[in-house]
Amino acid sequence: MKKRSVKREADLNRLAKSTVDQVVTDEQSQEKAIEKGKNPAAVSLGRLGGLKGGKARAEKLSPEQRSEIAKKAAMIRWSTK
């Protein structure tokens, strides 16, 4: 699973390389899925849905629902194990 926040490189050359590496990795994962017999259109749409799914869900929730979800997450995050 990829990290959500990625530290950006200060050097422009390294930043360019990391950007190209991300694109190539995404294309390679699509190619692997196609080799497994999956529909390429479905693979790209699935990725697209995954990228915007959380934001779309948050927009549909009321402020009270979002607050309740956040409180529950904070309780779990800060509870002792």
Sine and cosine of phi, psi and omega as CSV:
sin_phi,cos_phi,sin_psi,cos_psi,sin_omega,cos_omega
0.00,0.00,0.71,-0.70,-0.03,-1.00
-0.97,0.24,0.48,-0.88,0.07,-1.00
-0.95,0.32,0.53,-0.85,0.01,-1.00
-0.97,0.25,-0.70,0.71,-0.01,-1.00
-0.96,-0.29,0.74,-0.67,-0.02,-1.00
-0.87,-0.49,0.78,-0.63,0.06,-1.00
-0.95,0.30,0.77,-0.64,-0.01,-1.00
-1.00,0.09,0.57,-0.82,0.01,-1.00
-0.96,0.28,0.59,-0.81,0.06,-1.00
-0.98,0.21,-0.54,0.84,-0.01,-1.00
-0.99,0.16,0.78,-0.62,-0.05,-1.00
-0.90,0.43,-0.56,0.83,0.02,-1.00
-0.91,0.41,-0.67,0.74,0.03,-1.00
-0.93,0.37,-0.62,0.79,0.05,-1.00
-0.88,0.47,-0.69,0.72,0.02,-1.00
-0.89,0.46,-0.68,0.74,0.00,-1.00
-0.90,0.43,-0.68,0.73,-0.01,-1.00
-0.91,0.42,-0.58,0.81,0.05,-1.00
-0.91,0.42,-0.71,0.71,0.03,-1.00
-0.90,0.45,-0.66,0.75,0.02,-1.00
-0.87,0.48,-0.64,0.77,0.02,-1.00
-0.90,0.43,-0.68,0.73,-0.01,-1.00
-0.91,0.42,-0.70,0.71,-0.01,-1.00
-0.89,0.45,-0.65,0.76,0.02,-1.00
-0.89,0.46,-0.69,0.73,0.03,-1.00
-0.89,0.46,-0.67,0.74,0.01,-1.00
-0.92,0.40,-0.63,0.77,0.01,-1.00
-0.91,0.42,-0.63,0.78,0.01,-1.00
-0.92,0.40,-0.57,0.82,0.07,-1.00
-0.92,0.40,-0.66,0.75,0.01,-1.00
-0.90,0.44,-0.63,0.78,0.03,-1.00
-0.90,0.43,-0.64,0.77,0.02,-1.00
-0.91,0.42,-0.62,0.79,0.02,-1.00
-0.92,0.40,-0.64,0.77,0.03,-1.00
-0.88,0.47,-0.50,0.87,0.01,-1.00
-0.98,0.19,0.02,1.00,0.06,-1.00
1.00,-0.08,0.28,0.96,0.01,-1.00
-1.00,0.02,0.46,-0.89,0.02,-1.00
-0.95,0.32,0.83,-0.55,-0.04,-1.00
-0.87,0.49,-0.57,0.82,0.01,-1.00
-0.92,0.39,-0.64,0.76,0.01,-1.00
-0.92,0.39,-0.60,0.80,0.02,-1.00
-0.90,0.44,-0.72,0.69,-0.02,-1.00
-0.93,0.37,-0.61,0.79,0.03,-1.00
-0.93,0.37,-0.60,0.80,0.03,-1.00
-0.89,0.45,-0.66,0.75,0.04,-1.00
-0.91,0.41,-0.67,0.75,0.00,-1.00
-0.89,0.46,-0.69,0.72,0.02,-1.00
-0.90,0.44,-0.62,0.79,0.02,-1.00
-0.91,0.41,-0.55,0.83,-0.02,-1.00
-0.96,0.30,-0.53,0.85,-0.06,-1.00
-0.94,-0.34,0.06,1.00,-0.08,-1.00
-0.89,0.45,-0.75,0.66,-0.04,-1.00
-0.91,0.42,-0.63,0.77,-0.01,-1.00
-0.92,0.39,-0.67,0.74,0.00,-1.00
-0.91,0.42,-0.62,0.78,0.02,-1.00
-0.91,0.42,-0.67,0.74,-0.01,-1.00
-0.90,0.44,-0.58,0.81,0.00,-1.00
-0.93,0.37,-0.49,0.87,-0.01,-1.00
-0.98,0.18,-0.36,0.93,-0.03,-1.00
-0.98,0.18,0.51,-0.86,0.08,-1.00
-0.98,0.21,0.32,-0.95,0.03,-1.00
-0.85,0.53,-0.58,0.82,0.02,-1.00
-0.91,0.41,-0.66,0.75,0.02,-1.00
-0.91,0.41,-0.69,0.73,0.03,-1.00
-0.88,0.48,-0.67,0.74,0.01,-1.00
-0.89,0.46,-0.68,0.73,0.01,-1.00
-0.90,0.44,-0.68,0.74,0.03,-1.00
-0.90,0.44,-0.66,0.75,0.00,-1.00
-0.91,0.41,-0.66,0.75,0.03,-1.00
-0.89,0.46,-0.69,0.72,0.00,-1.00
-0.89,0.45,-0.67,0.74,0.00,-1.00
-0.91,0.43,-0.65,0.76,0.00,-1.00
-0.91,0.41,-0.64,0.77,0.03,-1.00
-0.88,0.48,-0.71,0.71,0.00,-1.00
-0.92,0.39,-0.68,0.73,-0.05,-1.00
-0.89,0.46,-0.65,0.76,-0.11,-0.99
-0.99,-0.16,0.01,1.00,0.05,-1.00
-0.95,0.30,0.51,-0.86,0.01,-1.00
-0.99,0.11,0.56,-0.83,-0.02,-1.00
-1.00,-0.09,0.00,0.00,0.00,0.00
